[in-house]
Amino acid sequence: MYATQCFYVQLQVEWMKDDRLLGLKPGDVGGRLKMTLTFEIIITELSAADAGLYICMARNEYGEAHNSTFITVVGI
């Protein structure tokens, strides 16, 4: 007899800009800021106000990780 276990680990991903939570949820497609189901952020109608430090924070029951990038807007 073989037994197979399937585990689903709940992943929570949040995006911040300049130390402020953006309040996006995976699959949010309304508005200028969007988060895809794969947790990517999309900014449409880019403006100078969108420049800044963006941080992606991910966590689950095993730990947490984060990564950041600085976006510079030029030529608008």
All heavy atoms as a GROMACS GRO file, in nm:
protein
  595
    1MET      N    1   0.085  -0.117   0.000
    1MET     CA    2   0.000   0.000   0.000
    1MET      C    3   0.089   0.123   0.000
    1MET      O    4   0.187   0.130   0.072
    1MET     CB    5  -0.090  -0.001   0.124
    1MET     CG    6  -0.179   0.119   0.130
    1MET     SD    7  -0.314   0.100   0.246
    1MET     CE    8  -0.249   0.189   0.384
    2TYR      N    9   0.055   0.219  -0.083
    2TYR     CA   10   0.128   0.344  -0.093
    2TYR      C   11   0.039   0.458  -0.044
    2TYR      O   12  -0.078   0.461  -0.075
    2TYR     CB   13   0.170   0.372  -0.238
    2TYR     CG   14   0.270   0.273  -0.289
    2TYR    CD1   15   0.229   0.162  -0.361
    2TYR    CD2   16   0.405   0.290  -0.264
    2TYR    CE1   17   0.321   0.069  -0.408
    2TYR    CE2   18   0.497   0.199  -0.311
    2TYR     CZ   19   0.454   0.089  -0.382
    2TYR     OH   20   0.546  -0.001  -0.428
    3ALA      N   21   0.099   0.546   0.029
    3ALA     CA   22   0.026   0.664   0.075
    3ALA      C   23   0.095   0.789   0.020
    3ALA      O   24   0.217   0.799   0.022
    3ALA     CB   25   0.023   0.670   0.228
    4THR      N   26   0.017   0.879  -0.029
    4THR     CA   27   0.070   1.004  -0.081
    4THR      C   28   0.009   1.119  -0.003
    4THR      O   29  -0.111   1.122   0.018
    4THR     CB   30   0.034   1.020  -0.230
    4THR    OG1   31   0.086   0.909  -0.301
    4THR    CG2   32   0.093   1.147  -0.286
    5GLN      N   33   0.093   1.208   0.039
    5GLN     CA   34   0.045   1.327   0.108
    5GLN      C   35   0.069   1.448   0.019
    5GLN      O   36   0.175   1.461  -0.042
    5GLN     CB   37   0.116   1.346   0.241
    5GLN     CG   38   0.080   1.244   0.344
    5GLN     CD   39   0.145   1.275   0.478
    5GLN    OE1   40   0.238   1.353   0.485
    5GLN    NE2   41   0.097   1.212   0.582
    6CYS      N   42  -0.028   1.532   0.013
    6CYS     CA   43  -0.015   1.654  -0.064
    6CYS      C   44  -0.023   1.772   0.032
    6CYS      O   45  -0.118   1.782   0.110
    6CYS     CB   46  -0.127   1.663  -0.167
    6CYS     SG   47  -0.118   1.809  -0.269
    7PHE      N   48   0.077   1.855   0.031
    7PHE     CA   49   0.081   1.969   0.122
    7PHE      C   50   0.060   2.098   0.044
    7PHE      O   51   0.117   2.117  -0.062
    7PHE     CB   52   0.216   1.976   0.195
    7PHE     CG   53   0.238   1.861   0.288
    7PHE    CD1   54   0.313   1.752   0.248
    7PHE    CD2   55   0.182   1.861   0.413
    7PHE    CE1   56   0.334   1.646   0.333
    7PHE    CE2   57   0.200   1.755   0.500
    7PHE     CZ   58   0.278   1.646   0.460
    8TYR      N   59  -0.019   2.185   0.099
    8TYR     CA   60  -0.039   2.317   0.042
    8TYR      C   61   0.009   2.417   0.146
    8TYR      O   62  -0.045   2.425   0.255
    8TYR     CB   63  -0.186   2.340   0.008
    8TYR     CG   64  -0.213   2.479  -0.045
    8TYR    CD1   65  -0.177   2.514  -0.174
    8TYR    CD2   66  -0.272   2.574   0.036
    8TYR    CE1   67  -0.200   2.641  -0.222
    8TYR    CE2   68  -0.296   2.702  -0.012
    8TYR     CZ   69  -0.259   2.734  -0.141
    8TYR     OH   70  -0.281   2.860  -0.189
    9VAL      N   71   0.111   2.491   0.111
    9VAL     CA   72   0.166   2.591   0.202
    9VAL      C   73   0.109   2.726   0.164
    9VAL      O   74   0.124   2.771   0.050
    9VAL     CB   75   0.320   2.592   0.195
    9VAL    CG1   76   0.376   2.701   0.284
    9VAL    CG2   77   0.376   2.457   0.234
   10GLN      N   78   0.042   2.789   0.257
   10GLN     CA   79  -0.017   2.921   0.233
   10GLN      C   80   0.093   3.024   0.222
   10GLN      O   81   0.171   3.043   0.313
   10GLN     CB   82  -0.112   2.956   0.349
   10GLN     CG   83  -0.180   3.088   0.336
   10GLN     CD   84  -0.286   3.089   0.228
   10GLN    OE1   85  -0.344   2.988   0.197
   10GLN    NE2   86  -0.310   3.205   0.172
   11LEU      N   87   0.099   3.092   0.109
   11LEU     CA   88   0.198   3.196   0.085
   11LEU      C   89   0.130   3.331   0.089
   11LEU      O   90   0.029   3.352   0.024
   11LEU     CB   91   0.266   3.175  -0.052
   11LEU     CG   92   0.371   3.278  -0.092
   11LEU    CD1   93   0.489   3.275   0.004
   11LEU    CD2   94   0.417   3.250  -0.234
   12GLN      N   95   0.186   3.421   0.167
   12GLN     CA   96   0.134   3.557   0.175
   12GLN      C   97   0.238   3.651   0.116
   12GLN      O   98   0.354   3.650   0.156
   12GLN     CB   99   0.105   3.596   0.319
   12GLN     CG  100   0.047   3.735   0.333
   12GLN     CD  101   0.018   3.771   0.477
   12GLN    OE1  102   0.064   3.706   0.569
   12GLN    NE2  103  -0.055   3.879   0.496
   13VAL      N  104   0.197   3.730   0.017
   13VAL     CA  105   0.288   3.823  -0.050
   13VAL      C  106   0.230   3.963  -0.040
   13VAL      O  107   0.112   3.984  -0.069
   13VAL     CB  108   0.310   3.784  -0.198
   13VAL    CG1  109   0.398   3.888  -0.268
   13VAL    CG2  110   0.374   3.646  -0.208
   14GLU      N  111   0.313   4.057   0.001
   14GLU     CA  112   0.272   4.198   0.009
   14GLU      C  113   0.376   4.285  -0.059
   14GLU      O  114   0.495   4.254  -0.056
   14GLU     CB  115   0.258   4.241   0.155
   14GLU     CG  116   0.149   4.169   0.230
   14GLU     CD  117   0.144   4.210   0.375
   14GLU    OE1  118   0.247   4.201   0.444
   14GLU    OE2  119   0.037   4.254   0.418
   15TRP      N  120   0.330   4.391  -0.120
   15TRP     CA  121   0.417   4.490  -0.182
   15TRP      C  122   0.410   4.620  -0.104
   15TRP      O  123   0.303   4.661  -0.060
   15TRP     CB  124   0.373   4.517  -0.326
   15TRP     CG  125   0.421   4.416  -0.424
   15TRP    CD1  126   0.356   4.303  -0.465
   15TRP    CD2  127   0.545   4.417  -0.495
   15TRP    NE1  128   0.430   4.234  -0.556
   15TRP    CE2  129   0.548   4.302  -0.577
   15TRP    CE3  130   0.654   4.504  -0.498
   15TRP    CZ2  131   0.654   4.273  -0.660
   15TRP    CZ3  132   0.760   4.474  -0.581
   15TRP    CH2  133   0.759   4.360  -0.661
   16MET      N  134   0.526   4.684  -0.089
   16MET     CA  135   0.534   4.814  -0.025
   16MET      C  136   0.604   4.911  -0.121
   16MET      O  137   0.685   4.869  -0.204
   16MET     CB  138   0.616   4.807   0.104
   16MET     CG  139   0.556   4.721   0.211
   16MET     SD  140   0.660   4.717   0.359
   16MET     CE  141   0.636   4.883   0.420
   17LYS      N  142   0.570   5.037  -0.107
   17LYS     CA  143   0.642   5.144  -0.178
   17LYS      C  144   0.679   5.249  -0.075
   17LYS      O  145   0.592   5.300  -0.004
   17LYS     CB  146   0.557   5.207  -0.287
   17LYS     CG  147   0.630   5.321  -0.358
   17LYS     CD  148   0.540   5.393  -0.456
   17LYS     CE  149   0.615   5.507  -0.520
   17LYS     NZ  150   0.600   5.632  -0.450
   18ASP      N  151   0.808   5.277  -0.066
   18ASP     CA  152   0.856   5.378   0.030
   18ASP      C  153   0.800   5.355   0.170
   18ASP      O  154   0.745   5.445   0.233
   18ASP     CB  155   0.824   5.519  -0.020
   18ASP     CG  156   0.892   5.550  -0.152
   18ASP    OD1  157   1.002   5.497  -0.177
   18ASP    OD2  158   0.835   5.627  -0.232
   19ASP      N  159   0.809   5.231   0.217
   19ASP     CA  160   0.767   5.191   0.353
   19ASP      C  161   0.616   5.199   0.378
   19ASP      O  162   0.573   5.205   0.492
   19ASP     CB  163   0.842   5.271   0.460
   19ASP     CG  164   0.991   5.242   0.460
   19ASP    OD1  165   1.028   5.125   0.436
   19ASP    OD2  166   1.070   5.334   0.483
   20ARG      N  167   0.536   5.200   0.270
   20ARG     CA  168   0.390   5.200   0.284
   20ARG      C  169   0.333   5.080   0.211
   20ARG      O  170   0.365   5.055   0.095
   20ARG     CB  171   0.332   5.328   0.222
   20ARG     CG  172   0.262   5.416   0.319
   20ARG     CD  173   0.195   5.539   0.257
   20ARG     NE  174   0.120   5.510   0.136
   20ARG     CZ  175   0.142   5.566   0.018
   20ARG    NH1  176   0.238   5.654   0.003
   20ARG    NH2  177   0.068   5.536  -0.085
   21LEU      N  178   0.248   5.002   0.279
   21LEU     CA  179   0.183   4.889   0.214
   21LEU      C  180   0.096   4.938   0.100
   21LEU      O  181   0.022   5.034   0.115
   21LEU     CB  182   0.096   4.810   0.313
   21LEU     CG  183   0.169   4.712   0.403
   21LEU    CD1  184   0.072   4.651   0.503
   21LEU    CD2  185   0.237   4.604   0.323
   22LEU      N  186   0.103   4.869  -0.014
   22LEU     CA  187   0.021   4.907  -0.129
   22LEU      C  188  -0.119   4.847  -0.122
   22LEU      O  189  -0.208   4.891  -0.193
   22LEU     CB  190   0.090   4.866  -0.259
   22LEU     CG  191   0.219   4.942  -0.290
   22LEU    CD1  192   0.285   4.887  -0.416
   22LEU    CD2  193   0.191   5.090  -0.305
   23GLY      N  194  -0.139   4.746  -0.040
   23GLY     CA  195  -0.272   4.688  -0.023
   23GLY      C  196  -0.320   4.606  -0.141
   23GLY      O  197  -0.441   4.589  -0.158
   24LEU      N  198  -0.229   4.554  -0.220
   24LEU     CA  199  -0.266   4.473  -0.337
   24LEU      C  200  -0.287   4.327  -0.297
   24LEU      O  201  -0.222   4.277  -0.207
   24LEU     CB  202  -0.157   4.480  -0.443
   24LEU     CG  203  -0.126   4.618  -0.500
   24LEU    CD1  204  -0.003   4.612  -0.589
   24LEU    CD2  205  -0.245   4.672  -0.575
   25LYS      N  206  -0.377   4.262  -0.367
   25LYS     CA  207  -0.402   4.118  -0.348
   25LYS      C  208  -0.373   4.047  -0.480
   25LYS      O  209  -0.395   4.104  -0.587
   25LYS     CB  210  -0.548   4.094  -0.308
   25LYS     CG  211  -0.592   4.166  -0.184
   25LYS     CD  212  -0.534   4.102  -0.062
   25LYS     CE  213  -0.587   4.172   0.062
   25LYS     NZ  214  -0.488   4.189   0.163
   26PRO      N  215  -0.325   3.923  -0.474
   26PRO     CA  216  -0.301   3.849  -0.598
   26PRO      C  217  -0.426   3.845  -0.685
   26PRO      O  218  -0.535   3.815  -0.637
   26PRO     CB  219  -0.263   3.709  -0.551
   26PRO     CG  220  -0.212   3.730  -0.412
   26PRO     CD  221  -0.292   3.844  -0.356
   27GLY      N  222  -0.411   3.880  -0.811
   27GLY     CA  223  -0.524   3.882  -0.903
   27GLY      C  224  -0.592   4.017  -0.912
   27GLY      O  225  -0.683   4.033  -0.994
   28ASP      N  226  -0.549   4.115  -0.831
   28ASP     CA  227  -0.604   4.250  -0.844
   28ASP      C  228  -0.570   4.305  -0.981
   28ASP      O  229  -0.452   4.314  -1.016
   28ASP     CB  230  -0.544   4.345  -0.738
   28ASP     CG  231  -0.615   4.340  -0.605
   28ASP    OD1  232  -0.718   4.271  -0.595
   28ASP    OD2  233  -0.567   4.406  -0.511
   29VAL      N  234  -0.670   4.340  -1.059
   29VAL     CA  235  -0.642   4.393  -1.193
   29VAL      C  236  -0.706   4.529  -1.214
   29VAL      O  237  -0.695   4.586  -1.322
   29VAL     CB  238  -0.690   4.295  -1.303
   29VAL    CG1  239  -0.606   4.170  -1.301
   29VAL    CG2  240  -0.837   4.263  -1.289
   30GLY      N  241  -0.770   4.585  -1.115
   30GLY     CA  242  -0.830   4.717  -1.128
   30GLY      C  243  -0.730   4.823  -1.087
   30GLY      O  244  -0.639   4.800  -1.008
   31GLY      N  245  -0.743   4.940  -1.143
   31GLY     CA  246  -0.656   5.051  -1.106
   31GLY      C  247  -0.522   5.048  -1.178
   31GLY      O  248  -0.495   4.960  -1.259
   32ARG      N  249  -0.439   5.145  -1.147
   32ARG     CA  250  -0.308   5.155  -1.211
   32ARG      C  251  -0.209   5.052  -1.160
   32ARG      O  252  -0.120   5.010  -1.231
   32ARG     CB  253  -0.249   5.295  -1.187
   32ARG     CG  254  -0.315   5.406  -1.262
   32ARG     CD  255  -0.245   5.541  -1.243
   32ARG     NE  256  -0.162   5.557  -1.124
   32ARG     CZ  257  -0.029   5.540  -1.122
   32ARG    NH1  258   0.036   5.506  -1.227
   32ARG    NH2  259   0.037   5.559  -1.009
   33LEU      N  260  -0.220   5.016  -1.032
   33LEU     CA  261  -0.132   4.916  -0.974
   33LEU      C  262  -0.203   4.782  -0.970
   33LEU      O  263  -0.316   4.772  -0.922
   33LEU     CB  264  -0.092   4.956  -0.832
   33LEU     CG  265  -0.008   5.082  -0.817
   33LEU    CD1  266   0.010   5.115  -0.671
   33LEU    CD2  267   0.126   5.065  -0.885
   34LYS      N  268  -0.134   4.680  -1.020
   34LYS     CA  269  -0.194   4.547  -1.027
   34LYS      C  270  -0.095   4.444  -0.972
   34LYS      O  271   0.026   4.463  -0.983
   34LYS     CB  272  -0.225   4.512  -1.172
   34LYS     CG  273  -0.320   4.608  -1.242
   34LYS     CD  274  -0.312   4.590  -1.392
   34LYS     CE  275  -0.402   4.680  -1.470
   34LYS     NZ  276  -0.417   4.816  -1.433
   35MET      N  277  -0.147   4.338  -0.911
   35MET     CA  278  -0.063   4.225  -0.872
   35MET      C  279  -0.118   4.101  -0.942
   35MET      O  280  -0.234   4.068  -0.927
   35MET     CB  281  -0.062   4.200  -0.721
   35MET     CG  282   0.039   4.091  -0.684
   35MET     SD  283   0.033   4.020  -0.518
   35MET     CE  284   0.020   4.155  -0.409
   36THR      N  285  -0.031   4.036  -1.019
   36THR     CA  286  -0.073   3.917  -1.091
   36THR      C  287  -0.088   3.800  -0.995
   36THR      O  288  -0.048   3.807  -0.878
   36THR     CB  289   0.029   3.880  -1.200
   36THR    OG1  290   0.150   3.837  -1.137
   36THR    CG2  291   0.057   3.998  -1.293
   37LEU      N  292  -0.144   3.691  -1.045
   37LEU     CA  293  -0.157   3.571  -0.963
   37LEU      C  294  -0.022   3.508  -0.929
   37LEU      O  295  -0.012   3.425  -0.838
   37LEU     CB  296  -0.247   3.469  -1.033
   37LEU     CG  297  -0.394   3.510  -1.045
   37LEU    CD1  298  -0.471   3.410  -1.129
   37LEU    CD2  299  -0.458   3.526  -0.908
   38THR      N  300   0.082   3.550  -1.001
   38THR     CA  301   0.218   3.505  -0.969
   38THR      C  302   0.294   3.611  -0.890
   38THR      O  303   0.417   3.608  -0.884
   38THR     CB  304   0.295   3.467  -1.098
   38THR    OG1  305   0.291   3.577  -1.188
   38THR    CG2  306   0.234   3.344  -1.164
   39PHE      N  307   0.221   3.708  -0.833
   39PHE     CA  308   0.270   3.809  -0.739
   39PHE      C  309   0.356   3.919  -0.801
   39PHE      O  310   0.419   3.996  -0.729
   39PHE     CB  311   0.346   3.744  -0.623
   39PHE     CG  312   0.271   3.631  -0.558
   39PHE    CD1  313   0.318   3.501  -0.567
   39PHE    CD2  314   0.152   3.654  -0.492
   39PHE    CE1  315   0.248   3.397  -0.509
   39PHE    CE2  316   0.081   3.551  -0.434
   39PHE     CZ  317   0.129   3.421  -0.442
   40GLU      N  318   0.359   3.929  -0.933
   40GLU     CA  319   0.431   4.039  -0.997
   40GLU      C  320   0.347   4.166  -0.986
   40GLU      O  321   0.224   4.159  -0.984
   40GLU     CB  322   0.453   4.008  -1.145
   40GLU     CG  323   0.540   3.885  -1.167
   40GLU     CD  324   0.531   3.836  -1.310
   40GLU    OE1  325   0.419   3.811  -1.358
   40GLU    OE2  326   0.637   3.821  -1.371
   41ILE      N  327   0.414   4.278  -0.980
   41ILE     CA  328   0.343   4.406  -0.976
   41ILE      C  329   0.351   4.470  -1.115
   41ILE      O  330   0.454   4.463  -1.181
   41ILE     CB  331   0.400   4.499  -0.868
   41ILE    CG1  332   0.309   4.621  -0.848
   41ILE    CG2  333   0.540   4.541  -0.899
   41ILE    CD1  334   0.348   4.707  -0.730
   42ILE      N  335   0.240   4.526  -1.158
   42ILE     CA  336   0.232   4.596  -1.286
   42ILE      C  337   0.182   4.736  -1.260
   42ILE      O  338   0.080   4.755  -1.192
   42ILE     CB  339   0.138   4.523  -1.384
   42ILE    CG1  340   0.190   4.382  -1.413
   42ILE    CG2  341   0.122   4.603  -1.513
   42ILE    CD1  342   0.093   4.296  -1.492
   43ILE      N  343   0.254   4.834  -1.314
   43ILE     CA  344   0.213   4.975  -1.300
   43ILE      C  345   0.181   5.027  -1.439
   43ILE      O  346   0.266   5.025  -1.526
   43ILE     CB  347   0.325   5.060  -1.236
   43ILE    CG1  348   0.370   4.999  -1.103
   43ILE    CG2  349   0.277   5.204  -1.217
   43ILE    CD1  350   0.494   5.065  -1.045
   44THR      N  351   0.058   5.072  -1.458
   44THR     CA  352   0.020   5.131  -1.586
   44THR      C  353   0.008   5.282  -1.569
   44THR      O  354  -0.002   5.333  -1.457
   44THR     CB  355  -0.113   5.073  -1.636
   44THR    OG1  356  -0.214   5.097  -1.539
   44THR    CG2  357  -0.102   4.924  -1.662
   45GLU      N  358   0.009   5.354  -1.680
   45GLU     CA  359   0.001   5.500  -1.677
   45GLU      C  360   0.105   5.558  -1.581
   45GLU      O  361   0.074   5.638  -1.492
   45GLU     CB  362  -0.140   5.547  -1.640
   45GLU     CG  363  -0.247   5.498  -1.736
   45GLU     CD  364  -0.387   5.532  -1.689
   45GLU    OE1  365  -0.403   5.634  -1.620
   45GLU    OE2  366  -0.478   5.456  -1.722
   46LEU      N  367   0.229   5.517  -1.600
   46LEU     CA  368   0.340   5.555  -1.514
   46LEU      C  369   0.355   5.706  -1.503
   46LEU      O  370   0.340   5.778  -1.601
   46LEU     CB  371   0.469   5.494  -1.570
   46LEU     CG  372   0.589   5.488  -1.479
   46LEU    CD1  373   0.562   5.395  -1.362
   46LEU    CD2  374   0.710   5.441  -1.557
   47SER      N  375   0.382   5.754  -1.382
   47SER     CA  376   0.406   5.896  -1.360
   47SER      C  377   0.528   5.911  -1.268
   47SER      O  378   0.575   5.814  -1.209
   47SER     CB  379   0.284   5.963  -1.297
   47SER     OG  380   0.272   5.926  -1.161
   48ALA      N  381   0.576   6.034  -1.256
   48ALA     CA  382   0.692   6.060  -1.170
   48ALA      C  383   0.665   6.019  -1.026
   48ALA      O  384   0.757   5.980  -0.954
   48ALA     CB  385   0.728   6.208  -1.177
   49ALA      N  386   0.540   6.023  -0.982
   49ALA     CA  387   0.506   5.984  -0.844
   49ALA      C  388   0.527   5.835  -0.818
   49ALA      O  389   0.531   5.792  -0.703
   49ALA     CB  390   0.361   6.022  -0.815
   50ASP      N  391   0.541   5.756  -0.925
   50ASP     CA  392   0.562   5.612  -0.909
   50ASP      C  393   0.707   5.577  -0.878
   50ASP      O  394   0.737   5.463  -0.841
   50ASP     CB  395   0.518   5.538  -1.036
   50ASP     CG  396   0.368   5.547  -1.058
   50ASP    OD1  397   0.293   5.530  -0.960
   50ASP    OD2  398   0.327   5.575  -1.172
   51ALA      N  399   0.798   5.674  -0.890
   51ALA     CA  400   0.938   5.650  -0.856
   51ALA      C  401   0.949   5.621  -0.707
   51ALA      O  402   0.875   5.677  -0.626
   51ALA     CB  403   1.023   5.770  -0.894
   52GLY      N  404   1.040   5.533  -0.671
   52GLY     CA  405   1.062   5.505  -0.530
   52GLY      C  406   1.112   5.365  -0.506
   52GLY      O  407   1.140   5.289  -0.599
   53LEU      N  408   1.123   5.329  -0.380
   53LEU     CA  409   1.170   5.197  -0.338
   53LEU      C  410   1.051   5.102  -0.325
   53LEU      O  411   0.959   5.127  -0.246
   53LEU     CB  412   1.243   5.207  -0.205
   53LEU     CG  413   1.296   5.077  -0.148
   53LEU    CD1  414   1.405   5.019  -0.237
   53LEU    CD2  415   1.348   5.098  -0.007
   54TYR      N  416   1.052   4.994  -0.401
   54TYR     CA  417   0.948   4.892  -0.397
   54TYR      C  418   1.004   4.768  -0.330
   54TYR      O  419   1.114   4.723  -0.363
   54TYR     CB  420   0.898   4.858  -0.537
   54TYR     CG  421   0.812   4.967  -0.598
   54TYR    CD1  422   0.869   5.081  -0.654
   54TYR    CD2  423   0.674   4.956  -0.596
   54TYR    CE1  424   0.792   5.182  -0.708
   54TYR    CE2  425   0.595   5.058  -0.650
   54TYR     CZ  426   0.655   5.169  -0.706
   54TYR     OH  427   0.576   5.268  -0.758
   55ILE      N  428   0.930   4.714  -0.236
   55ILE     CA  429   0.973   4.595  -0.162
   55ILE      C  430   0.865   4.489  -0.172
   55ILE      O  431   0.747   4.516  -0.145
   55ILE     CB  432   0.999   4.627  -0.013
   55ILE    CG1  433   1.105   4.737   0.000
   55ILE    CG2  434   1.041   4.501   0.063
   55ILE    CD1  435   1.119   4.791   0.140
   56CYS      N  436   0.905   4.368  -0.211
   56CYS     CA  437   0.815   4.254  -0.213
   56CYS      C  438   0.848   4.168  -0.091
   56CYS      O  439   0.963   4.127  -0.072
   56CYS     CB  440   0.836   4.174  -0.341
   56CYS     SG  441   0.730   4.028  -0.351
   57MET      N  442   0.748   4.143  -0.008
   57MET     CA  443   0.766   4.062   0.112
   57MET      C  444   0.682   3.936   0.100
   57MET      O  445   0.562   3.945   0.074
   57MET     CB  446   0.725   4.141   0.236
   57MET     CG  447   0.803   4.267   0.256
   57MET     SD  448   0.744   4.364   0.397
   57MET     CE  449   0.576   4.394   0.350
   58ALA      N  450   0.744   3.821   0.120
   58ALA     CA  451   0.675   3.693   0.113
   58ALA      C  452   0.697   3.616   0.242
   58ALA      O  453   0.806   3.618   0.299
   58ALA     CB  454   0.726   3.611  -0.005
   59ARG      N  455   0.591   3.549   0.288
   59ARG     CA  456   0.606   3.469   0.410
   59ARG      C  457   0.509   3.352   0.408
   59ARG      O  458   0.403   3.357   0.348
   59ARG     CB  459   0.590   3.553   0.535
   59ARG     CG  460   0.457   3.615   0.558
   59ARG     CD  461   0.457   3.698   0.688
   59ARG     NE  462   0.370   3.812   0.676
   59ARG     CZ  463   0.406   3.931   0.632
   59ARG    NH1  464   0.529   3.955   0.596
   59ARG    NH2  465   0.319   4.029   0.622
   60ASN      N  466   0.552   3.247   0.475
   60ASN     CA  467   0.467   3.130   0.499
   60ASN      C  468   0.508   3.072   0.634
   60ASN      O  469   0.586   3.133   0.707
   60ASN     CB  470   0.476   3.028   0.384
   60ASN     CG  471   0.614   2.968   0.369
   60ASN    OD1  472   0.694   2.965   0.463
   60ASN    ND2  473   0.645   2.917   0.250
   61GLU      N  474   0.458   2.955   0.664
   61GLU     CA  475   0.483   2.897   0.796
   61GLU      C  476   0.630   2.860   0.818
   61GLU      O  477   0.672   2.836   0.930
   61GLU     CB  478   0.396   2.774   0.817
   61GLU     CG  479   0.421   2.663   0.717
   61GLU     CD  480   0.320   2.552   0.726
   61GLU    OE1  481   0.210   2.568   0.671
   61GLU    OE2  482   0.352   2.450   0.790
   62TYR      N  483   0.710   2.858   0.711
   62TYR     CA  484   0.850   2.818   0.722
   62TYR      C  485   0.946   2.937   0.731
   62TYR      O  486   1.064   2.920   0.754
   62TYR     CB  487   0.889   2.730   0.603
   62TYR     CG  488   0.809   2.602   0.600
   62TYR    CD1  489   0.708   2.585   0.507
   62TYR    CD2  490   0.831   2.501   0.693
   62TYR    CE1  491   0.633   2.469   0.505
   62TYR    CE2  492   0.756   2.385   0.692
   62TYR     CZ  493   0.658   2.370   0.598
   62TYR     OH  494   0.582   2.255   0.597
   63GLY      N  495   0.895   3.057   0.709
   63GLY     CA  496   0.982   3.173   0.718
   63GLY      C  497   0.936   3.286   0.629
   63GLY      O  498   0.823   3.288   0.580
   64GLU      N  499   1.025   3.380   0.608
   64GLU     CA  500   0.991   3.496   0.525
   64GLU      C  501   1.113   3.542   0.447
   64GLU      O  502   1.227   3.510   0.482
   64GLU     CB  503   0.936   3.610   0.609
   64GLU     CG  504   1.028   3.661   0.718
   64GLU     CD  505   0.959   3.766   0.803
   64GLU    OE1  506   0.858   3.736   0.865
   64GLU    OE2  507   1.012   3.879   0.805
   65ALA      N  508   1.085   3.613   0.340
   65ALA     CA  509   1.191   3.668   0.254
   65ALA      C  510   1.141   3.798   0.195
   65ALA      O  511   1.020   3.821   0.188
   65ALA     CB  512   1.227   3.569   0.144
   66HIS      N  513   1.234   3.879   0.154
   66HIS     CA  514   1.195   4.004   0.088
   66HIS      C  515   1.301   4.040  -0.016
   66HIS      O  516   1.415   3.995  -0.009
   66HIS     CB  517   1.174   4.117   0.187
   66HIS     CG  518   1.300   4.164   0.252
   66HIS    ND1  519   1.353   4.102   0.363
   66HIS    CD2  520   1.385   4.264   0.220
   66HIS    CE1  521   1.465   4.163   0.399
   66HIS    NE2  522   1.487   4.262   0.314
   67ASN      N  523   1.259   4.119  -0.112
   67ASN     CA  524   1.348   4.169  -0.214
   67ASN      C  525   1.302   4.309  -0.249
   67ASN      O  526   1.185   4.340  -0.237
   67ASN     CB  527   1.348   4.079  -0.337
   67ASN     CG  528   1.475   4.091  -0.417
   67ASN    OD1  529   1.553   4.185  -0.400
   67ASN    ND2  530   1.498   3.995  -0.505
   68SER      N  531   1.394   4.392  -0.293
   68SER     CA  532   1.356   4.530  -0.322
   68SER      C  533   1.423   4.578  -0.450
   68SER      O  534   1.523   4.522  -0.495
   68SER     CB  535   1.395   4.621  -0.205
   68SER     OG  536   1.535   4.619  -0.187
   69THR      N  537   1.365   4.681  -0.505
   69THR     CA  538   1.422   4.748  -0.620
   69THR      C  539   1.380   4.894  -0.616
   69THR      O  540   1.276   4.928  -0.560
   69THR     CB  541   1.376   4.683  -0.753
   69THR    OG1  542   1.453   4.736  -0.860
   69THR    CG2  543   1.229   4.705  -0.779
   70PHE      N  544   1.463   4.978  -0.672
   70PHE     CA  545   1.431   5.120  -0.680
   70PHE      C  546   1.392   5.152  -0.823
   70PHE      O  547   1.465   5.118  -0.916
   70PHE     CB  548   1.549   5.207  -0.636
   70PHE     CG  549   1.510   5.350  -0.613
   70PHE    CD1  550   1.464   5.391  -0.489
   70PHE    CD2  551   1.515   5.443  -0.715
   70PHE    CE1  552   1.425   5.523  -0.467
   70PHE    CE2  553   1.476   5.574  -0.696
   70PHE     CZ  554   1.431   5.614  -0.571
   71ILE      N  555   1.278   5.213  -0.841
   71ILE     CA  556   1.230   5.251  -0.974
   71ILE      C  557   1.251   5.401  -0.994
   71ILE      O  558   1.208   5.482  -0.909
   71ILE     CB  559   1.082   5.214  -0.994
   71ILE    CG1  560   1.067   5.063  -0.992
   71ILE    CG2  561   1.028   5.274  -1.123
   71ILE    CD1  562   0.925   5.015  -1.007
   72THR      N  563   1.316   5.435  -1.102
   72THR     CA  564   1.335   5.574  -1.140
   72THR      C  565   1.253   5.599  -1.266
   72THR      O  566   1.257   5.520  -1.360
   72THR     CB  567   1.484   5.602  -1.171
   72THR    OG1  568   1.560   5.570  -1.056
   72THR    CG2  569   1.507   5.747  -1.209
   73VAL      N  570   1.178   5.706  -1.267
   73VAL     CA  571   1.094   5.741  -1.382
   73VAL      C  572   1.159   5.861  -1.450
   73VAL      O  573   1.181   5.964  -1.389
   73VAL     CB  574   0.950   5.774  -1.339
   73VAL    CG1  575   0.866   5.814  -1.458
   73VAL    CG2  576   0.888   5.656  -1.265
   74VAL      N  577   1.188   5.846  -1.580
   74VAL     CA  578   1.248   5.955  -1.656
   74VAL      C  579   1.170   5.978  -1.785
   74VAL      O  580   1.101   5.888  -1.834
   74VAL     CB  581   1.396   5.926  -1.691
   74VAL    CG1  582   1.481   5.919  -1.567
   74VAL    CG2  583   1.410   5.799  -1.771
   75GLY      N  584   1.179   6.095  -1.838
   75GLY     CA  585   1.120   6.124  -1.969
   75GLY      C  586   0.970   6.141  -1.971
   75GLY      O  587   0.906   6.125  -2.074
   76ILE      N  588   0.912   6.176  -1.859
   76ILE     CA  589   0.767   6.199  -1.858
   76ILE      C  590   0.741   6.347  -1.851
   76ILE      O  591   0.796   6.419  -1.777
   76ILE     CB  592   0.699   6.125  -1.740
   76ILE    CG1  593   0.709   5.976  -1.764
   76ILE    CG2  594   0.556   6.169  -1.725
   76ILE    CD1  595   0.643   5.890  -1.660
   0.00000   0.00000   0.00000
